[in-house]
Amino acid sequence: GTLSMVEADNLAAHAIGGFHENFSTVQKFCMFCNMSLNKLKSKDLWSFNLRTKEIYDEQVKLVKDDPTIASFYGVKGTSCLNDLNYFHVIEGLPPDLAHDIFEGFAVDIRSDILVHFLREKVITFFQINSSILNFEYAETDKTNKPQCFKEKPLTQFKIKLTACEMWNFLKLLPLMYGDYVELDNKYWCLAIEFIQLVEKVCAPSFNSEEIFILRETIKDFLETYLKLFADSNVKAKC
């Protein structure tokens, strides 16, 4: 027998895997690829290579010889788990859906879209909160129904929901606010596209063809998002 995988949030996974835990200062901040922080800030999101066991092991050797380059490679040292038979942290630390999406990117994109609609007076804080309070939730959704939002200056607006509350908010958003928005509104279309992406990512299984299509769909989605919200900061969240 051997270890199959270790489930952890991003910070713990980085610590377990021998990676740097500070995502905002190291260059190669990601466990899964060699994307650099400079490329992320320049929004050049497509030119990178995946980390492999061989690349990881080579970077660990380089850092062992010269610890000053650890912040460049994002690796502090090897993990003791790599001593196990048939296990390596590169293949055994899956991403955390709750932190990456529901408490991560979903917060950013939902905040951006709602702020846009509030600024353009497509919807008001009263309408947003009224829909949340008066929606007829199914029994399975009542426990984690979204919280109402505090009315504050738009520059300070940020969604604060638990992962389960955000998942419910995403699923129910078209029913809650669809009547306020033109269906061909490009920001609304982006919101719906994101919901569809999340549903696919949360699927219990994939085949290789679906993974290829999903990869291209995510790429198209991010390109549209960065065009509509050019000033948004893409976070190092993996």
C-alpha positions in Angstrom: 0.0 0.0 0.0 0.9 3.6 -0.3 -0.5 7.1 0.0 -2.9 8.1 -2.8 -3.3 11.9 -2.2 -3.3 14.5 0.5 -6.2 16.9 0.7 -5.4 20.4 2.1 -6.1 24.0 1.5 -3.5 25.9 -0.6 -1.4 27.1 2.3 -1.2 23.7 3.9 -0.5 21.9 0.6 2.4 24.2 -0.1 3.8 23.6 3.3 3.4 19.8 2.9 4.9 19.8 -0.6 8.0 21.8 0.2 6.7 24.9 -1.7 6.8 28.5 -0.5 3.6 29.5 1.4 3.8 33.2 0.4 2.1 33.3 -3.1 2.6 37.1 -3.6 6.4 37.3 -3.3 7.9 34.2 -5.0 8.2 34.1 -8.7 7.0 30.6 -9.4 4.2 30.5 -6.9 2.1 27.6 -8.3 2.3 24.0 -7.3 1.1 22.8 -10.7 2.9 25.0 -13.3 5.9 27.3 -13.7 3.9 30.5 -14.3 5.9 33.4 -12.9 4.5 36.2 -10.8 5.7 38.7 -13.4 3.7 37.0 -16.2 0.6 36.9 -13.9 0.8 40.6 -13.2 1.2 41.3 -16.9 -1.8 39.1 -17.6 0.2 36.9 -19.9 -1.6 33.8 -18.6 -1.0 31.3 -21.5 2.8 30.9 -21.8 3.8 28.5 -19.1 4.8 24.9 -18.6 3.4 22.4 -16.1 5.6 21.3 -13.2 6.6 17.7 -13.5 8.2 15.4 -11.0 11.5 15.7 -12.9 11.3 19.6 -12.9 10.4 19.6 -9.2 13.3 17.3 -8.3 15.8 19.4 -10.4 14.6 22.6 -8.7 14.9 21.1 -5.3 18.5 20.1 -6.1 19.3 23.7 -7.4 17.8 25.2 -4.2 19.7 22.8 -2.0 22.9 24.0 -3.6 21.9 27.7 -3.5 19.1 28.5 -1.0 19.0 32.1 -2.3 17.2 31.1 -5.4 14.4 29.4 -3.5 12.1 32.4 -3.9 12.6 32.3 -7.6 11.6 28.6 -8.0 9.0 28.7 -5.3 10.5 25.5 -3.8 12.1 25.4 -0.3 13.0 21.7 -0.3 11.7 18.3 -1.0 8.8 16.8 1.0 9.2 13.7 3.2 6.2 12.3 1.5 8.3 11.8 -1.6 10.2 9.1 0.2 7.0 6.9 -0.1 6.8 4.3 -2.8 4.6 5.4 -5.8 3.9 8.8 -4.4 5.1 12.3 -5.3 3.7 15.6 -4.2 3.5 16.9 -7.8 0.8 14.3 -8.5 -0.6 13.9 -5.0 -1.7 17.3 -3.8 -5.0 18.1 -5.7 -6.2 21.7 -5.9 -8.7 23.0 -3.3 -12.0 23.7 -5.0 -13.5 25.6 -2.0 -10.6 28.0 -1.7 -9.6 28.4 -5.3 -13.1 29.0 -6.7 -15.8 29.5 -4.0 -13.7 31.6 -1.7 -11.3 32.7 -4.4 -12.0 33.7 -8.0 -15.8 33.5 -7.6 -15.6 36.3 -5.0 -13.6 38.5 -7.4 -15.8 38.0 -10.5 -19.1 38.3 -8.6 -17.9 41.4 -6.8 -16.7 42.9 -10.1 -20.0 42.1 -11.9 -22.3 43.3 -9.1 -20.3 46.5 -8.7 -20.7 47.1 -12.4 -24.4 46.7 -12.3 -24.7 48.9 -9.2 -22.6 51.6 -10.8 -24.7 51.5 -14.0 -27.9 51.5 -11.9 -29.0 48.2 -13.4 -29.8 47.0 -9.9 -29.8 48.5 -6.4 -28.6 47.2 -3.0 -32.2 47.0 -2.0 -33.1 44.8 -4.9 -30.0 42.5 -4.3 -30.8 42.0 -0.7 -34.6 41.8 -1.2 -34.1 38.9 -3.7 -31.9 37.1 -1.2 -34.4 37.6 1.7 -37.5 36.7 -0.3 -36.3 33.9 -2.5 -38.2 30.6 -2.0 -35.2 28.4 -1.1 -35.4 24.6 -1.4 -34.9 22.7 1.8 -31.4 21.7 0.7 -30.4 25.4 0.2 -31.9 27.0 3.3 -29.0 26.1 5.6 -26.4 27.8 3.3 -28.5 30.6 1.7 -26.5 33.7 0.9 -26.1 36.5 3.4 -27.4 40.0 2.6 -24.8 42.6 1.6 -24.0 45.7 3.6 -24.6 48.9 1.6 -21.2 50.7 1.3 -19.2 52.7 -1.2 -18.6 50.6 -4.3 -14.9 51.0 -4.0 -15.1 49.0 -0.7 -17.7 46.4 -1.9 -16.6 42.8 -1.5 -18.6 39.7 -1.3 -18.1 37.8 2.0 -19.7 34.3 1.9 -18.7 30.9 2.9 -17.9 28.4 0.2 -21.3 26.7 0.5 -23.1 30.1 0.5 -21.2 31.1 -2.6 -22.1 27.9 -4.4 -25.7 28.5 -3.6 -25.4 32.1 -4.7 -23.9 31.1 -8.0 -26.6 28.5 -8.7 -29.5 30.8 -7.8 -28.2 34.1 -9.2 -30.0 33.7 -12.6 -33.3 33.2 -10.9 -32.7 36.0 -8.4 -31.6 38.7 -10.8 -32.4 37.6 -14.3 -35.5 39.9 -14.5 -33.3 43.0 -13.8 -30.8 42.5 -16.6 -31.0 42.3 -20.4 -30.2 38.8 -21.4 -27.7 39.9 -24.0 -25.8 42.2 -21.6 -22.1 41.1 -22.0 -21.5 41.3 -18.2 -24.5 39.1 -17.5 -23.4 36.7 -20.2 -20.0 36.5 -18.5 -21.7 35.7 -15.2 -23.8 32.9 -16.7 -20.7 31.5 -18.5 -18.9 31.4 -15.2 -21.7 29.5 -13.5 -21.7 27.0 -16.3 -17.9 26.6 -15.9 -18.2 26.0 -12.2 -20.9 23.3 -12.8 -18.5 21.5 -15.2 -15.5 21.8 -12.8 -17.7 20.3 -10.0 -18.7 17.3 -12.1 -17.9 14.0 -10.4 -15.9 12.7 -13.4 -14.4 13.7 -16.7 -13.2 12.1 -19.8 -10.2 13.3 -21.8 -12.3 15.0 -24.4 -14.2 17.0 -21.8 -11.0 18.1 -20.1 -9.7 19.4 -23.4 -12.9 21.3 -24.1 -13.0 22.7 -20.6 -9.4 23.9 -20.9 -10.2 25.9 -24.0 -13.5 27.2 -22.5 -11.6 28.5 -19.4 -9.1 30.2 -21.6 -11.8 31.9 -23.7 -13.6 32.9 -20.4 -10.5 34.5 -18.9 -9.7 36.4 -22.1 -13.3 37.9 -22.0 -13.0 38.6 -18.3 -9.8 40.5 -18.7 -11.2 42.6 -21.5 -14.3 43.6 -19.5 -12.4 44.1 -16.2 -9.0 45.2 -17.5 -8.1 46.8 -14.1 -8.7 43.7 -12.1 -5.8 42.0 -10.4 -5.4 38.3 -11.2 -4.5 36.7 -7.9 -1.8 34.1 -7.3 -4.3 31.6 -5.9 -2.8 28.1 -6.4 
